[in-house]
Amino acid sequence: MSKYFVVKSLVLLQLLGACAMSFMHIMELGHHLGLGWQAWVAPFVIDGFALLGALGRSPEFDAATRKMGLRIMIAAGTVSLAANVGVGTNWGQRVWGVIVVAGAIVAEMYASKLTKAPEVVAAAEFDAEKAKRTAAALKGAKTRRDNKARDERAARAADKIARQAAKERLAPANA
């Protein structure tokens, strides 16, 4: 398992944990604001946008999409942050709510900057394999040239013997 995968997985787990805490706080705030069943929908909307923003920051998208993803994440994170602080009954809960949301955003920003290093070993192996194949191709070409020259020499020698034999057959017997 690569370290890249581990870091990406930890960031995703952190984001999911923040969403779980945020879910409860947004729902609780919705109940305080007098929402009925709508209090259950609000977390999906707010945290859903946070997740959409996080996905939009993926390296598969162009720079403009990643920038918009960050804006969406920050906006949803701000609403989530307000809910976390708003439902906290003491300073510890409020500070913890800030830490969780800010931590999720910072972790996602870090993860979005991660890039895999080029695999130097694989490149070196590729170069070694390429050199080996080139040497084999050159050796094969030399062998084919040598074999062709040998065959041509043998054909010339056979022609010479055949001409010599023909001369001897045509030469007068008593000469």
N, C-alpha and C positions, 0 to 999 in steps of 0.2 A: 504494500500500500504506500503510495507516494505521500510525501509531506504536504504537497500542494492539495491533494484530496483531503487530507486530515484538516488542514486549515480551512478549506472551503466548507467542510462538514461542520466544524466547530462554529463557524460564523452562522451557518444556517440554523444550527441548534440554538445559538444565542438569540437569533432573530425570532425563532419560534417560541422560545421562552419569554422573550419580551412581549410577543403578541399574546401569549396566554395570560400574562399578568395584565396587559393592556385590555384584553377582552373583558376581564372581570371588572376592572376600574371603569371602563367606558359604559358597561352595562349598569354598574352601580350608580354612576353619574346620571345616566338616562333615567333611572328610577327616581333619583332625587329631583330631577327636572320634570317629573310627572309623566314620563313616557310609559306606556303600558308594554305591549308586546314589541313595540318599536325599539325598546331598549335592547332587545336581543339581536336586532338587525344592525344597529349602529356599529358594533365592533367589526362586523364583516365588511362594512363599507370603509371604515377608517383604517383598520389593519390590512384590509384587502388592498387599499391604495398603497400602503407601506410596502407590502409584498410586490405589488406591480412595479413600484419604483425600484425596488431592489433588483427585480428581474430585468428591468429596463437598463440597468447599469452594467449588464453583462457585456463582455468584450465582443460578443457576436454582433452588437449593434454599433452604428456609427456614433460619432462624437455628440451630435445634436440629440440623439435619443438617450445617450447616457447622461447628458446634462439635464434633460427633462426628467429622467428617472430620479436623479438626485433631488431635483426640485420637488417632485411628488413625494419622495421619501421624507424630505425635510418638512413639508406641509403636513403630511399625515403624522409624522413624528411629533410635531408641535401640538397637534390636537390630542394625540395620545399622552403627551407630556402634561398638557393642561388637565386631562382627566386624571392622570396619576397624582398630580399635585392637589387637584380639587377634592378628591375623595380621601386623601390622607387625613387621618385624625390627629397626627402629631408630626413634629418636624422630622423624625426618623423615617416615617413612611413617605413623606413628601420628598426628602432627599433621596431615598432609595428609588422612588419613581423616576426622578430625574436621572439618576445613575443608570438605571436599566435602559431607558430610551436613548440617552446619549451614548451609552456603551454599544447598543445595537447599531446605531448610525455610524459610529466611528469604526466598528468592526466591519460593517459592510463597505465603507469607504476604503478601508485597508484591503479587504478581500478583492475589491474591484480593481485594485492596482497590481495584484499578484499576476505575474507571468512566469511561465515555466522557463527555466534556463535551457539554452540549446544543449542537446545531449552531445557533449564533446567526445565521449567514448564511442558513441554510435558513428559520429562523423569520422573519427580516426579509423574505426573498423571499416567504414565505407571506403575511405581512401586506401587502406591496406588491401581490401578486396579488389578495388579498381586497379591498383598497381599489379596485383597478382594476375588478374585477367589480362592486363596489357602485356605483361611478360609472357604469359601463355600464348597470347595471339602472335607476338613477335617470334617466339620459338616455333610455333606452328608454321608461320610464313617462311622462316629459314629452312625448316625441314622440307617443306614443299619445294622450295627452290633447289635445295641440295638433291632431293629425289629426282626432280626434273633434269638437272644437270647430269646426274648419274645415268638416268635412262637414256639421255641423248648421247652420252659417251658410249654406252653399251650398244646403242643402235648404230653409231658410227663404226664401232669396232666390228660389229656383225656385218655391216655393209662392206668394210674393208676385207674381211675374211671371205665373204661371198665373191667379191670382185677378184680376189687373189685365186680363189678356187676356179672361177670361170676362166681366168687367164691360163691357169695350168691345164685345164681341159682343152683349151683351144691351141695351146702351144704344140708344135710338131714333136712327135715322140722321140725322134733321134737327134734333136738339137742339142 
